[in-house]
């Protein structure tokens, strides 16, 4: 009996390897990611196959998620790229290359003359958002990865119910997995009030249809087509009241002007995806007011795009740097492209500073992040660990001119698997504000040194290196 059982287990192991690994190799994905999955399949074959079928399939290659058909039927305001905008921006050659790259890889239009406000705390963000929603006259479009069923989220729910009953059209998209704790009562109350609420990629437990690994990580709010918000924050109490990690520090931006059209367009594309209903009309794209002298590109990426647009944009921005690069990210597990750009910039004499949390909400991600820090320190990157709560901000500022704020973390999941949205901002005023905010946050940080980092216990280094093997699939 024991012999039969062992033989059955062995045959199951062989079948798993023979049936799955060739398929994985034929996808021609990133070698590191392929090796990570092969390692999982070899070490835990049956469970590994389960996770691969559930989490590991490459839908970008399979083209089973695509926005191209949606773009054909979606009205695209300001669709023609105006090269004269670039000529009047006094940009360097490398900065112009970045703008043109983002237009080519993701059709990111350059929207001029916007009003930009930086929001650096939960209190300021939710206060501004709630005020905009209270003043809404026609429509409210809201999309988040996480809506927690807590105090701040229920305040938002009650406000949306009031506006829906007033006749304002409320459309809400929540990620099914990210907001899985939302109660039926929460959702039903919104729908009963007249709000349109849809989940993004609800989970199908049939492996062939499962896209659980592809989540909508975007954070978008558009009010009347005139005011827009985006950034890294979710709808949860922890940004105001904290949790076991302390208060969560994040960055959001409030926009008025033409760039709101970019946020609106992205939301309506996502709405078509979840509802299969085209929403169009001039009221969604009102004539924008003219504000300050600047330009913004709203860049989206995910498994529905041909290119890893945000990752490419960040890499190009890093390579354009001459003076400094300041980076805030909660998870630092860069792919080879981003890591090399950071190292090259630092080795070239650019002042590169990286700020990460001392401890995040994932021990595995923490360990993996640590494995990347040694090489960065060797290249001359100054690394700071934020100690006043949890740093969840995804913000980059370069040379007092380029600012990048959005939902994308510095990891493979954000670059290749999640649906993300980042604003690339070209303006001195915004860049200086983000730079000053970074320098203020440094007061709550501990700086790591290469000497102290090199003397970590060997056991700790081994744990970090082991965790790094799984970073492409975290």
LOKEMAR-380100 format. One record per residue (C-alpha): y, z, x; residue number from 1. Coordinates in steps of 0.001 Angstrom, whole numbers, plus 500000, padded with zeros to 6 digits. Each point is the difference from the previous one (the first is absolute). Layout:
BEGIN
atom y=Y | z=Z | x=X | num=NUM
...
This chain:
BEGIN
atom y=500000 | z=500000 | x=500000 | num=1
atom y=502347 | z=500914 | x=502820 | num=2
atom y=499145 | z=496733 | x=501766 | num=3
atom y=500781 | z=497983 | x=496859 | num=4
atom y=503312 | z=501811 | x=499531 | num=5
atom y=501032 | z=499375 | x=503609 | num=6
atom y=499027 | z=496344 | x=499719 | num=7
atom y=502028 | z=499663 | x=496784 | num=8
atom y=503046 | z=501560 | x=501645 | num=9
atom y=499595 | z=497719 | x=503025 | num=10
atom y=499713 | z=496870 | x=497839 | num=11
atom y=503048 | z=501071 | x=497981 | num=12
atom y=501897 | z=500468 | x=503259 | num=13
atom y=499007 | z=496555 | x=501269 | num=14
atom y=500872 | z=498392 | x=496669 | num=15
atom y=503454 | z=501610 | x=500034 | num=16
atom y=500712 | z=498732 | x=503506 | num=17
atom y=498667 | z=496483 | x=499398 | num=18
atom y=501674 | z=499538 | x=496610 | num=19
atom y=503433 | z=501483 | x=500718 | num=20
atom y=500992 | z=499547 | x=503648 | num=21
atom y=499757 | z=496163 | x=500035 | num=22
atom y=502240 | z=499851 | x=496918 | num=23
atom y=502483 | z=502327 | x=501676 | num=24
atom y=500036 | z=497904 | x=503186 | num=25
atom y=500542 | z=496744 | x=498093 | num=26
atom y=503256 | z=501394 | x=498585 | num=27
atom y=501514 | z=499641 | x=503515 | num=28
atom y=502223 | z=503007 | x=499491 | num=29
atom y=501568 | z=502198 | x=502667 | num=30
atom y=497240 | z=500790 | x=502552 | num=31
atom y=500914 | z=503691 | x=500077 | num=32
atom y=499647 | z=500232 | x=496230 | num=33
atom y=496709 | z=498089 | x=500056 | num=34
atom y=498634 | z=502272 | x=502727 | num=35
atom y=501074 | z=503070 | x=498021 | num=36
atom y=498030 | z=498832 | x=496978 | num=37
atom y=497008 | z=499004 | x=502145 | num=38
atom y=500030 | z=503487 | x=501514 | num=39
atom y=500024 | z=501539 | x=496523 | num=40
atom y=497125 | z=497745 | x=498889 | num=41
atom y=497912 | z=500809 | x=503082 | num=42
atom y=500528 | z=503754 | x=499872 | num=43
atom y=499732 | z=500514 | x=496228 | num=44
atom y=498487 | z=496759 | x=498701 | num=45
atom y=499399 | z=500680 | x=496305 | num=46
atom y=503151 | z=502038 | x=499453 | num=47
atom y=501855 | z=497628 | x=502322 | num=48
atom y=498974 | z=497003 | x=497899 | num=49
atom y=501203 | z=501816 | x=496880 | num=50
atom y=503405 | z=500637 | x=501567 | num=51
atom y=500238 | z=496453 | x=501353 | num=52
atom y=499343 | z=498456 | x=496596 | num=53
atom y=502467 | z=502405 | x=498436 | num=54
atom y=502705 | z=500047 | x=502672 | num=55
atom y=499423 | z=497433 | x=502703 | num=56
atom y=499997 | z=496532 | x=498466 | num=57
atom y=502821 | z=497733 | x=501133 | num=58
atom y=501639 | z=498694 | x=496838 | num=59
atom y=502823 | z=498393 | x=502007 | num=60
atom y=497421 | z=497551 | x=501369 | num=61
atom y=498286 | z=499597 | x=496637 | num=62
atom y=503345 | z=499220 | x=498332 | num=63
atom y=498871 | z=501971 | x=496933 | num=64
atom y=503408 | z=501668 | x=499919 | num=65
atom y=502770 | z=497439 | x=500172 | num=66
atom y=503638 | z=499858 | x=498964 | num=67
atom y=500417 | z=496272 | x=500659 | num=68
atom y=499185 | z=499056 | x=496423 | num=69
atom y=502406 | z=502656 | x=498789 | num=70
atom y=502815 | z=498641 | x=502174 | num=71
atom y=499646 | z=496593 | x=498397 | num=72
atom y=500887 | z=501366 | x=496572 | num=73
atom y=502493 | z=502682 | x=501005 | num=74
atom y=503702 | z=499197 | x=499939 | num=75
atom y=501358 | z=500470 | x=503508 | num=76
atom y=503747 | z=500718 | x=500062 | num=77
atom y=501814 | z=499222 | x=503230 | num=78
atom y=496862 | z=498121 | x=501032 | num=79
atom y=501652 | z=497828 | x=502618 | num=80
atom y=500503 | z=501616 | x=503375 | num=81
atom y=503644 | z=499689 | x=501016 | num=82
atom y=500134 | z=499418 | x=503759 | num=83
atom y=503772 | z=500444 | x=499940 | num=84
atom y=499356 | z=503701 | x=499374 | num=85
atom y=498406 | z=500242 | x=503413 | num=86
atom y=502764 | z=498153 | x=501789 | num=87
atom y=502573 | z=502505 | x=498747 | num=88
atom y=498042 | z=503149 | x=500851 | num=89
atom y=500679 | z=500042 | x=503750 | num=90
atom y=496319 | z=500630 | x=500639 | num=91
atom y=498265 | z=499688 | x=503337 | num=92
atom y=497480 | z=497230 | x=500485 | num=93
atom y=497073 | z=502415 | x=499636 | num=94
atom y=501437 | z=501490 | x=496812 | num=95
atom y=500347 | z=496509 | x=498530 | num=96
atom y=496368 | z=499358 | x=500906 | num=97
atom y=499009 | z=503114 | x=498017 | num=98
atom y=501898 | z=498875 | x=496888 | num=99
atom y=498488 | z=496533 | x=500125 | num=100
atom y=496515 | z=501392 | x=500607 | num=101
atom y=500159 | z=502177 | x=496876 | num=102
atom y=501157 | z=497073 | x=497919 | num=103
atom y=497162 | z=497837 | x=501328 | num=104
atom y=497171 | z=502548 | x=499768 | num=105
atom y=500893 | z=501584 | x=496651 | num=106
atom y=502844 | z=497948 | x=498451 | num=107
atom y=502294 | z=502992 | x=500492 | num=108
atom y=503455 | z=498781 | x=498989 | num=109
atom y=503044 | z=501343 | x=501805 | num=110
atom y=502107 | z=501787 | x=497354 | num=111
atom y=503655 | z=500493 | x=501081 | num=112
atom y=502757 | z=502522 | x=499264 | num=113
atom y=498168 | z=503053 | x=498663 | num=114
atom y=500862 | z=503647 | x=499465 | num=115
atom y=497516 | z=502222 | x=501843 | num=116
atom y=499538 | z=503753 | x=499704 | num=117
atom y=497538 | z=501986 | x=502123 | num=118
atom y=498187 | z=502836 | x=498192 | num=119
atom y=498261 | z=502401 | x=502369 | num=120
atom y=498663 | z=502784 | x=497780 | num=121
atom y=498025 | z=500411 | x=496806 | num=122
atom y=502951 | z=501679 | x=498302 | num=123
atom y=502465 | z=497191 | x=500767 | num=124
atom y=497478 | z=497286 | x=499168 | num=125
atom y=498863 | z=501304 | x=496625 | num=126
atom y=503549 | z=500977 | x=499064 | num=127
atom y=501212 | z=496438 | x=500628 | num=128
atom y=496987 | z=498401 | x=498305 | num=129
atom y=500249 | z=502173 | x=496903 | num=130
atom y=503731 | z=499295 | x=499712 | num=131
atom y=499408 | z=496249 | x=500155 | num=132
atom y=497267 | z=500226 | x=497369 | num=133
atom y=502197 | z=502061 | x=497674 | num=134
atom y=502637 | z=497248 | x=500161 | num=135
atom y=497554 | z=497129 | x=499412 | num=136
atom y=501054 | z=497610 | x=497243 | num=137
atom y=497360 | z=497242 | x=499897 | num=138
atom y=496911 | z=500592 | x=502137 | num=139
atom y=498353 | z=502348 | x=502499 | num=140
atom y=497294 | z=498706 | x=502337 | num=141
atom y=498170 | z=502623 | x=502024 | num=142
atom y=497029 | z=499687 | x=502353 | num=143
atom y=498456 | z=502681 | x=502228 | num=144
atom y=496780 | z=500644 | x=501851 | num=145
atom y=499899 | z=503632 | x=498846 | num=146
atom y=501244 | z=501594 | x=496804 | num=147
atom y=498852 | z=503623 | x=500172 | num=148
atom y=499598 | z=501805 | x=496678 | num=149
atom y=502397 | z=502749 | x=501102 | num=150
atom y=503492 | z=501331 | x=499308 | num=151
atom y=502121 | z=497185 | x=501484 | num=152
atom y=497701 | z=497286 | x=498653 | num=153
atom y=500152 | z=501468 | x=496507 | num=154
atom y=503778 | z=500163 | x=500191 | num=155
atom y=499899 | z=496275 | x=500736 | num=156
atom y=497524 | z=499437 | x=497157 | num=157
atom y=502237 | z=501802 | x=497499 | num=158
atom y=503021 | z=497997 | x=501145 | num=159
atom y=498110 | z=496714 | x=499666 | num=160
atom y=498865 | z=501002 | x=496507 | num=161
atom y=503617 | z=500666 | x=498992 | num=162
atom y=501142 | z=496616 | x=501317 | num=163
atom y=497085 | z=498157 | x=498382 | num=164
atom y=500851 | z=501569 | x=496632 | num=165
atom y=503609 | z=498886 | x=500495 | num=166
atom y=498768 | z=496409 | x=500217 | num=167
atom y=500051 | z=499562 | x=503759 | num=168
atom y=496967 | z=497973 | x=501114 | num=169
atom y=497951 | z=502172 | x=502364 | num=170
atom y=497302 | z=498408 | x=502140 | num=171
atom y=497980 | z=502219 | x=502324 | num=172
atom y=497301 | z=499123 | x=502547 | num=173
atom y=497899 | z=502718 | x=501610 | num=174
atom y=497232 | z=499565 | x=502541 | num=175
atom y=496716 | z=500916 | x=498364 | num=176
atom y=498572 | z=501795 | x=503022 | num=177
atom y=503226 | z=501541 | x=501303 | num=178
atom y=500844 | z=501397 | x=496553 | num=179
atom y=496446 | z=500775 | x=498947 | num=180
atom y=500976 | z=503571 | x=499043 | num=181
atom y=502402 | z=498799 | x=497289 | num=182
atom y=498826 | z=501382 | x=496672 | num=183
atom y=499331 | z=497858 | x=496942 | num=184
atom y=502560 | z=502151 | x=498197 | num=185
atom y=502675 | z=499064 | x=502568 | num=186
atom y=499348 | z=496272 | x=499615 | num=187
atom y=499536 | z=500116 | x=496215 | num=188
atom y=503352 | z=501742 | x=499484 | num=189
atom y=501783 | z=497184 | x=501841 | num=190
atom y=498200 | z=497274 | x=498082 | num=191
atom y=500581 | z=501725 | x=496665 | num=192
atom y=503738 | z=500006 | x=500768 | num=193
atom y=499943 | z=496237 | x=500535 | num=194
atom y=499726 | z=499848 | x=503792 | num=195
atom y=497744 | z=497342 | x=501514 | num=196
atom y=497699 | z=501698 | x=502520 | num=197
atom y=497415 | z=498196 | x=502116 | num=198
atom y=497697 | z=501014 | x=502857 | num=199
atom y=499622 | z=497905 | x=503140 | num=200
atom y=496447 | z=498928 | x=500899 | num=201
atom y=498016 | z=502456 | x=497880 | num=202
atom y=496705 | z=500793 | x=501683 | num=203
atom y=496900 | z=497989 | x=499074 | num=204
atom y=496837 | z=501672 | x=501166 | num=205
atom y=498173 | z=496673 | x=500241 | num=206
atom y=500076 | z=499423 | x=503761 | num=207
atom y=500598 | z=496265 | x=499668 | num=208
atom y=503218 | z=500669 | x=498101 | num=209
atom y=501176 | z=503169 | x=501714 | num=210
atom y=503416 | z=499838 | x=501668 | num=211
atom y=500403 | z=503759 | x=500456 | num=212
atom y=500991 | z=499416 | x=503622 | num=213
atom y=503087 | z=497994 | x=498976 | num=214
atom y=502628 | z=502295 | x=498567 | num=215
atom y=503572 | z=499431 | x=498827 | num=216
atom y=502001 | z=502205 | x=502341 | num=217
atom y=503419 | z=498637 | x=498948 | num=218
atom y=502827 | z=502167 | x=498702 | num=219
atom y=502475 | z=498065 | x=497858 | num=220
atom y=502575 | z=500886 | x=497346 | num=221
atom y=502292 | z=497423 | x=498391 | num=222
atom y=502526 | z=500913 | x=497311 | num=223
atom y=501627 | z=497220 | x=497940 | num=224
atom y=499588 | z=497604 | x=502921 | num=225
atom y=503073 | z=501643 | x=501565 | num=226
atom y=498684 | z=503068 | x=501860 | num=227
atom y=496862 | z=500160 | x=502103 | num=228
atom y=498113 | z=502586 | x=502031 | num=229
atom y=497228 | z=499778 | x=502570 | num=230
atom y=498604 | z=502024 | x=502893 | num=231
atom y=497096 | z=502277 | x=500832 | num=232
atom y=500220 | z=502761 | x=497408 | num=233
atom y=497586 | z=500500 | x=497092 | num=234
atom y=500591 | z=501809 | x=496706 | num=235
atom y=498809 | z=503511 | x=500837 | num=236
atom y=501232 | z=503587 | x=500292 | num=237
atom y=499186 | z=500239 | x=503697 | num=238
atom y=503199 | z=498097 | x=500896 | num=239
atom y=502086 | z=502806 | x=498496 | num=240
atom y=497827 | z=503114 | x=499736 | num=241
atom y=497577 | z=499318 | x=502845 | num=242
atom y=496295 | z=500779 | x=500279 | num=243
atom y=497725 | z=501456 | x=502695 | num=244
atom y=501637 | z=497643 | x=502528 | num=245
atom y=503506 | z=501056 | x=498993 | num=246
atom y=502662 | z=497788 | x=498433 | num=247
atom y=499386 | z=496284 | x=500458 | num=248
atom y=502841 | z=498178 | x=501783 | num=249
atom y=500341 | z=496355 | x=498950 | num=250
atom y=502480 | z=497126 | x=499959 | num=251
atom y=501049 | z=497934 | x=496982 | num=252
atom y=502780 | z=497457 | x=499544 | num=253
atom y=502157 | z=499255 | x=496974 | num=254
atom y=501211 | z=496410 | x=499721 | num=255
atom y=502559 | z=498111 | x=497979 | num=256
atom y=500755 | z=496323 | x=500384 | num=257
atom y=497928 | z=496885 | x=500574 | num=258
atom y=497095 | z=501818 | x=501706 | num=259
atom y=499101 | z=501605 | x=496662 | num=260
atom y=498840 | z=496503 | x=499002 | num=261
atom y=497397 | z=500222 | x=502763 | num=262
atom y=498645 | z=503302 | x=498670 | num=263
atom y=500046 | z=498640 | x=496446 | num=264
atom y=498125 | z=496867 | x=500979 | num=265
atom y=497336 | z=502039 | x=501766 | num=266
atom y=499544 | z=502292 | x=496996 | num=267
atom y=499701 | z=497073 | x=497579 | num=268
atom y=497374 | z=498357 | x=502198 | num=269
atom y=498051 | z=503280 | x=499976 | num=270
atom y=500490 | z=500269 | x=496241 | num=271
atom y=498509 | z=496552 | x=499522 | num=272
atom y=497082 | z=501140 | x=502134 | num=273
atom y=499244 | z=503049 | x=497817 | num=274
atom y=500986 | z=498567 | x=496590 | num=275
atom y=499555 | z=496227 | x=500432 | num=276
atom y=503303 | z=499609 | x=498195 | num=277
atom y=502983 | z=498218 | x=501467 | num=278
atom y=503269 | z=501895 | x=499609 | num=279
atom y=503044 | z=497804 | x=500506 | num=280
atom y=503601 | z=499723 | x=498901 | num=281
atom y=503507 | z=500156 | x=501408 | num=282
atom y=500394 | z=503653 | x=499007 | num=283
atom y=497477 | z=500947 | x=502669 | num=284
atom y=502083 | z=498270 | x=502678 | num=285
atom y=503649 | z=500622 | x=499067 | num=286
atom y=502775 | z=498628 | x=502187 | num=287
atom y=500170 | z=502469 | x=502923 | num=288
atom y=503195 | z=501686 | x=501065 | num=289
atom y=501256 | z=499384 | x=503515 | num=290
atom y=500096 | z=503104 | x=502180 | num=291
atom y=499869 | z=500558 | x=503744 | num=292
atom y=499417 | z=497431 | x=502730 | num=293
atom y=496244 | z=500191 | x=500615 | num=294
atom y=496709 | z=498308 | x=499264 | num=295
atom y=496643 | z=501288 | x=498708 | num=296
atom y=496561 | z=498442 | x=499833 | num=297
atom y=497471 | z=501543 | x=497615 | num=298
atom y=496659 | z=499412 | x=501696 | num=299
atom y=496670 | z=500424 | x=498244 | num=300
atom y=496522 | z=499766 | x=501441 | num=301
atom y=496447 | z=500738 | x=498989 | num=302
atom y=496640 | z=498366 | x=499361 | num=303
atom y=501803 | z=497447 | x=497808 | num=304
atom y=501937 | z=498484 | x=502918 | num=305
atom y=498967 | z=497536 | x=502706 | num=306
atom y=501640 | z=502012 | x=502772 | num=307
atom y=500406 | z=503664 | x=500861 | num=308
atom y=503709 | z=499516 | x=499432 | num=309
atom y=501295 | z=503566 | x=500424 | num=310
atom y=497969 | z=500532 | x=503166 | num=311
atom y=501264 | z=496725 | x=501462 | num=312
atom y=503565 | z=500894 | x=499039 | num=313
atom y=499794 | z=503422 | x=501653 | num=314
atom y=498520 | z=498465 | x=503152 | num=315
atom y=502779 | z=497389 | x=500172 | num=316
atom y=502634 | z=502698 | x=499404 | num=317
atom y=498585 | z=502082 | x=502857 | num=318
atom y=500099 | z=497018 | x=502329 | num=319
atom y=503647 | z=499361 | x=499082 | num=320
atom y=501041 | z=503471 | x=501215 | num=321
atom y=502281 | z=500344 | x=503000 | num=322
atom y=501286 | z=503596 | x=499770 | num=323
atom y=497758 | z=502171 | x=497818 | num=324
atom y=497232 | z=500222 | x=497405 | num=325
atom y=499672 | z=503146 | x=497870 | num=326
atom y=496852 | z=500249 | x=497862 | num=327
atom y=499025 | z=502507 | x=497309 | num=328
atom y=496504 | z=499764 | x=498540 | num=329
atom y=497538 | z=502523 | x=498551 | num=330
atom y=496962 | z=498126 | x=501341 | num=331
atom y=500074 | z=498280 | x=503395 | num=332
atom y=496879 | z=497871 | x=500448 | num=333
atom y=501514 | z=496672 | x=501076 | num=334
atom y=497991 | z=496843 | x=500515 | num=335
atom y=500073 | z=498350 | x=503427 | num=336
atom y=502991 | z=497799 | x=499110 | num=337
atom y=502284 | z=502889 | x=499020 | num=338
atom y=498746 | z=502302 | x=502767 | num=339
atom y=500635 | z=497355 | x=502646 | num=340
atom y=503483 | z=499260 | x=498653 | num=341
atom y=500862 | z=503709 | x=500191 | num=342
atom y=498602 | z=500315 | x=503521 | num=343
atom y=501741 | z=496829 | x=501229 | num=344
atom y=503339 | z=501151 | x=498589 | num=345
atom y=499710 | z=503424 | x=501644 | num=346
atom y=498847 | z=498547 | x=503327 | num=347
atom y=502977 | z=497611 | x=499857 | num=348
atom y=502440 | z=502892 | x=499892 | num=349
atom y=500647 | z=500115 | x=496249 | num=350
atom y=500443 | z=503577 | x=498724 | num=351
atom y=496957 | z=500228 | x=497717 | num=352
atom y=499578 | z=503198 | x=497988 | num=353
atom y=497151 | z=500747 | x=497625 | num=354
atom y=500120 | z=502818 | x=497445 | num=355
atom y=496826 | z=501123 | x=498234 | num=356
atom y=499043 | z=503157 | x=498092 | num=357
atom y=498406 | z=502886 | x=501879 | num=358
atom y=497269 | z=500005 | x=497370 | num=359
atom y=499366 | z=497576 | x=497145 | num=360
atom y=497942 | z=500110 | x=496813 | num=361
atom y=497016 | z=498393 | x=501761 | num=362
atom y=498203 | z=501643 | x=502943 | num=363
atom y=498244 | z=496749 | x=500866 | num=364
atom y=503312 | z=498106 | x=500078 | num=365
atom y=501539 | z=502772 | x=502123 | num=366
atom y=497212 | z=499745 | x=502537 | num=367
atom y=500177 | z=496208 | x=500073 | num=368
atom y=503809 | z=500078 | x=500407 | num=369
atom y=499677 | z=502309 | x=503000 | num=370
atom y=497764 | z=497472 | x=501761 | num=371
atom y=502902 | z=497502 | x=500095 | num=372
atom y=502620 | z=502376 | x=501392 | num=373
atom y=498828 | z=500213 | x=503596 | num=374
atom y=500462 | z=496290 | x=500680 | num=375
atom y=503381 | z=500032 | x=498268 | num=376
atom y=501147 | z=502917 | x=502176 | num=377
atom y=498789 | z=498185 | x=503114 | num=378
atom y=502133 | z=496995 | x=499033 | num=379
atom y=503078 | z=502221 | x=499708 | num=380
atom y=500136 | z=500516 | x=496220 | num=381
atom y=501539 | z=503346 | x=499058 | num=382
atom y=497800 | z=501624 | x=497361 | num=383
atom y=501229 | z=502694 | x=497605 | num=384
atom y=497947 | z=502108 | x=497602 | num=385
atom y=501916 | z=501001 | x=496870 | num=386
atom y=499477 | z=503692 | x=499166 | num=387
atom y=502224 | z=500613 | x=496960 | num=388
atom y=497409 | z=499032 | x=497382 | num=389
atom y=498220 | z=496659 | x=499800 | num=390
atom y=501771 | z=496855 | x=501230 | num=391
atom y=499050 | z=497252 | x=497527 | num=392
atom y=502916 | z=497687 | x=500815 | num=393
atom y=499295 | z=496374 | x=500892 | num=394
atom y=503265 | z=498963 | x=501661 | num=395
atom y=500864 | z=497990 | x=503104 | num=396
atom y=503434 | z=499372 | x=501518 | num=397
atom y=500742 | z=497638 | x=502884 | num=398
atom y=503140 | z=499406 | x=502089 | num=399
atom y=502499 | z=501214 | x=497378 | num=400
atom y=499297 | z=496919 | x=497886 | num=401
atom y=496432 | z=499592 | x=498686 | num=402
atom y=498645 | z=502574 | x=497554 | num=403
atom y=496550 | z=499911 | x=498391 | num=404
atom y=499270 | z=502327 | x=497073 | num=405
atom y=497079 | z=499766 | x=497612 | num=406
atom y=496482 | z=500992 | x=499087 | num=407
atom y=498082 | z=498732 | x=503031 | num=408
atom y=498466 | z=502482 | x=502414 | num=409
atom y=499323 | z=499107 | x=503624 | num=410
atom y=496305 | z=499324 | x=499493 | num=411
atom y=497497 | z=497271 | x=499210 | num=412
atom y=499659 | z=501014 | x=496348 | num=413
atom y=503695 | z=499400 | x=499356 | num=414
atom y=500104 | z=496835 | x=502081 | num=415
atom y=496941 | z=498274 | x=498516 | num=416
atom y=498525 | z=501759 | x=496963 | num=417
atom y=502676 | z=501628 | x=497860 | num=418
atom y=502610 | z=498269 | x=497869 | num=419
atom y=503208 | z=501074 | x=501774 | num=420
atom y=503751 | z=499372 | x=499800 | num=421
atom y=502618 | z=500522 | x=502717 | num=422
atom y=503714 | z=499285 | x=500109 | num=423
atom y=501211 | z=498411 | x=503252 | num=424
atom y=503710 | z=500778 | x=500192 | num=425
atom y=502491 | z=498328 | x=502331 | num=426
atom y=503122 | z=502156 | x=500154 | num=427
atom y=501632 | z=502359 | x=502476 | num=428
atom y=501015 | z=502714 | x=497503 | num=429
atom y=496502 | z=500520 | x=498610 | num=430
atom y=498444 | z=499923 | x=503469 | num=431
atom y=502383 | z=502654 | x=501303 | num=432
atom y=499296 | z=502238 | x=496990 | num=433
atom y=496251 | z=499731 | x=500565 | num=434
atom y=500494 | z=500617 | x=503712 | num=435
atom y=502029 | z=503140 | x=499286 | num=436
atom y=497335 | z=501137 | x=497549 | num=437
atom y=497323 | z=499503 | x=502660 | num=438
atom y=502014 | z=502009 | x=502537 | num=439
atom y=500488 | z=502772 | x=497425 | num=440
atom y=496257 | z=500082 | x=499318 | num=441
atom y=499414 | z=500373 | x=503738 | num=442
atom y=501487 | z=503499 | x=499701 | num=443
atom y=496884 | z=500923 | x=498015 | num=444
atom y=497594 | z=498428 | x=502475 | num=445
atom y=497978 | z=500902 | x=503058 | num=446
atom y=499984 | z=497310 | x=502702 | num=447
atom y=496676 | z=499216 | x=501611 | num=448
atom y=499763 | z=499417 | x=503743 | num=449
atom y=497432 | z=497917 | x=501803 | num=450
atom y=499105 | z=502927 | x=502263 | num=451
atom y=499243 | z=502424 | x=497176 | num=452
atom y=498290 | z=497310 | x=497930 | num=453
atom y=497702 | z=499065 | x=502883 | num=454
atom y=498768 | z=503593 | x=500278 | num=455
atom y=498507 | z=500211 | x=496525 | num=456
atom y=496434 | z=501280 | x=499836 | num=457
atom y=497334 | z=497401 | x=500621 | num=458
atom y=498325 | z=500862 | x=496702 | num=459
atom y=503241 | z=499249 | x=498124 | num=460
atom y=500417 | z=496665 | x=501785 | num=461
atom y=496436 | z=499049 | x=499053 | num=462
atom y=500635 | z=500803 | x=496317 | num=463
atom y=503156 | z=497877 | x=500061 | num=464
atom y=498252 | z=497081 | x=501676 | num=465
atom y=497169 | z=500185 | x=497476 | num=466
atom y=502498 | z=500006 | x=497105 | num=467
atom y=501748 | z=496991 | x=501544 | num=468
atom y=496860 | z=497909 | x=499525 | num=469
atom y=500556 | z=500265 | x=496269 | num=470
atom y=503771 | z=499373 | x=500034 | num=471
atom y=499708 | z=496320 | x=498922 | num=472
atom y=498292 | z=501075 | x=496772 | num=473
atom y=501851 | z=503268 | x=499236 | num=474
